[in-house]
Amino acid sequence: MSRYIVVGAGALGGLLAAQWTLAGVPTTLVARGAAREVIARDGLRIRRPHGDDVVRVDVVGSIADARPTAADTVVLAVKAQDAEGAIAAIAWVELADGTGVVADLPVLTLQNGISVEDIALRRFETVIGVSVGIPASHLEPGVVVSPAYPIVGAAWLGGYPQSLPGEEERHRVALARAGFATSVEPDIAAAKRRKLIANLRNVVDVFEATVDEAEHAEAALAAEARAVFAAARLAVAPPPFDGVRLQIGEVPAHDSGHLSTWQSFARGTSSEVDFLSGEIVLIARIIGVEAPLNTAVVRALGALSARGGRPGEVPLPVEFGYDLFTRDRRVVGA
């Protein structure tokens, strides 16, 4: 029977593994260290507005321990900054049924940013990009806070670099069974650029800023990103015509409101900023235009991460106090 092997036990990977298990979809979760120990011993705890679910998921410590076969699908649920290492570690592991290697299986790439599909395609022939929106939080091993219910999130998916109709529909149905509002995107790269622009809120969330300062910074970063994409002639998908409205409830003893990048800094783990604002900086440099605001964000949060800093320790860069974007729009020719 077809099975999903979920690599990564954070907010998204843990929630997916639990939701699929509850729905009767064969699933194995690959987790490491304390996460694997806690989940194997106590189960995966999903904290919801109506109470906690403790889900006994099948959890292993490596892709080899999952004993993958040709019928399986890999779900890459690590953060973008960890994707290269994770893909390299699993791609050439032999399948337990002797039919090939893990790279012969389909892989779903669930990361923020726009780099991981190319990283996966270097090794996997069948890549399905997935753009995911969930309000979930993960701050301790084996525990995921999921305040949206019964629809836990939204997922837009599509084959990369071109559509794969049969594969897309199969996985869309599976994600729907996991409690996601789902749809197939004709251009998943454009949809991931749309999500990247929205995810620039994540980097602002890490700074110490007033509500007005944060809103100004988010808008300025997004406008700069759109200008860079336009100058590079890279399409950005329009907003979905059937936008999903999630019902968000309160989870007892949980302080909601902070995004995934803030959570990573709070846990003292690696930062995905290089794959959010950093992607805008990379494209701008390749095509020879400026992106001063995203560049300032990458530098500030890169330094914060390098010294093990936590959210709220640094103010927004001084560049946000100037009218840089107005000036630079003429440079990038939005």
RAQUI-V255957 format. One record per backbone hydrogen bond with DSSP energy under -1.0 kcal/mol. NH is the residue of the N-H (numbers start at 0). CO is the residue of the C=O. E is the energy in kcal/mol with one decimal. If there is no record, write none. Layout:
NH|CO|E  NH|CO|E
This chain:
3|25|-2.3  4|72|-2.9  5|27|-2.7  6|74|-3.1  7|29|-2.3  13|9|-2.5  14|10|-1.8  15|11|-2.7  16|12|-2.4  17|13|-2.3  18|14|-2.9  19|15|-2.9  20|16|-2.0  21|17|-2.7  22|18|-1.7  23|20|-1.3  24|19|-2.8  27|3|-2.5  28|57|-3.2  29|5|-3.5  30|59|-2.6  34|31|-1.1  35|31|-1.1  36|32|-2.0  37|33|-2.9  38|34|-2.5  39|35|-2.6  40|36|-1.9  41|37|-3.5  42|38|-1.7  43|54|-3.1  44|141|-2.7  45|52|-3.3  46|143|-2.9  47|50|-1.2  50|47|-1.4  52|45|-2.7  54|43|-3.1  56|54|-1.4  59|28|-2.6  66|63|-1.5  71|68|-1.8  72|2|-2.4  73|105|-2.6  74|4|-3.0  75|107|-2.9  76|6|-2.6  81|78|-1.7  82|79|-1.2  85|81|-2.0  86|82|-3.1  87|83|-2.4  88|84|-1.8  89|85|-1.4  90|86|-2.4  92|89|-1.5  94|99|-2.9  95|67|-3.2  97|94|-1.7  101|92|-2.2  102|90|-2.5  103|100|-2.1  104|101|-2.2  106|125|-2.1  107|73|-2.7  108|127|-2.1  109|75|-1.8  118|114|-1.6  119|115|-2.9  120|116|-2.4  121|117|-1.1  122|119|-1.9  123|119|-3.7  127|106|-2.6  128|157|-2.0  129|108|-2.8  130|155|-3.5  132|153|-2.7  136|144|-2.2  142|139|-1.8  143|44|-2.6  144|136|-2.6  145|46|-3.1  148|246|-1.4  151|178|-2.3  153|132|-2.5  154|180|-2.8  155|130|-2.6  156|182|-2.1  157|128|-2.1  159|126|-2.6  167|163|-3.0  168|164|-2.1  169|165|-1.8  170|166|-2.2  171|167|-2.3  172|168|-2.2  173|169|-1.6  174|170|-2.5  175|171|-2.1  176|172|-2.0  177|173|-1.1  178|175|-1.8  179|174|-1.9  180|152|-2.6  182|154|-1.6  184|156|-3.2  190|186|-1.8  191|187|-2.3  192|188|-1.7  193|189|-1.9  194|190|-2.0  195|191|-2.4  196|192|-2.1  197|193|-1.7  198|194|-2.5  199|196|-1.1  200|197|-1.5  201|198|-1.5  203|199|-1.4  204|200|-1.9  206|203|-1.3  207|313|-3.0  213|209|-2.6  214|210|-2.5  215|211|-2.3  216|212|-2.5  217|213|-2.8  218|214|-2.2  219|215|-2.4  220|216|-2.7  221|217|-2.4  222|218|-2.4  223|219|-2.3  224|220|-2.4  225|221|-2.5  226|222|-2.1  227|223|-2.2  228|224|-2.7  229|225|-2.5  230|226|-2.4  231|227|-2.1  232|229|-1.1  233|228|-2.7  236|189|-1.8  248|146|-2.7  253|250|-1.6  262|258|-2.2  263|259|-2.1  264|260|-2.1  265|261|-2.7  266|262|-2.0  268|263|-2.3  274|271|-1.8  275|272|-1.7  277|272|-2.4  279|275|-1.1  280|276|-2.1  281|277|-2.4  282|278|-2.3  283|279|-2.4  284|280|-2.4  285|281|-2.2  286|282|-2.2  288|283|-2.7  294|290|-2.3  295|291|-2.0  296|292|-2.0  297|293|-2.3  298|294|-2.2  299|295|-2.4  300|296|-2.7  301|297|-2.1  302|298|-2.1  303|299|-1.8  304|300|-2.5  305|301|-2.2  306|302|-1.5  307|304|-1.6  308|303|-3.2  311|205|-3.2  312|309|-1.3  319|316|-1.8  320|317|-2.3  321|318|-1.4  326|322|-1.6  327|323|-2.9  328|324|-1.7  331|327|-2.2  332|328|-1.8
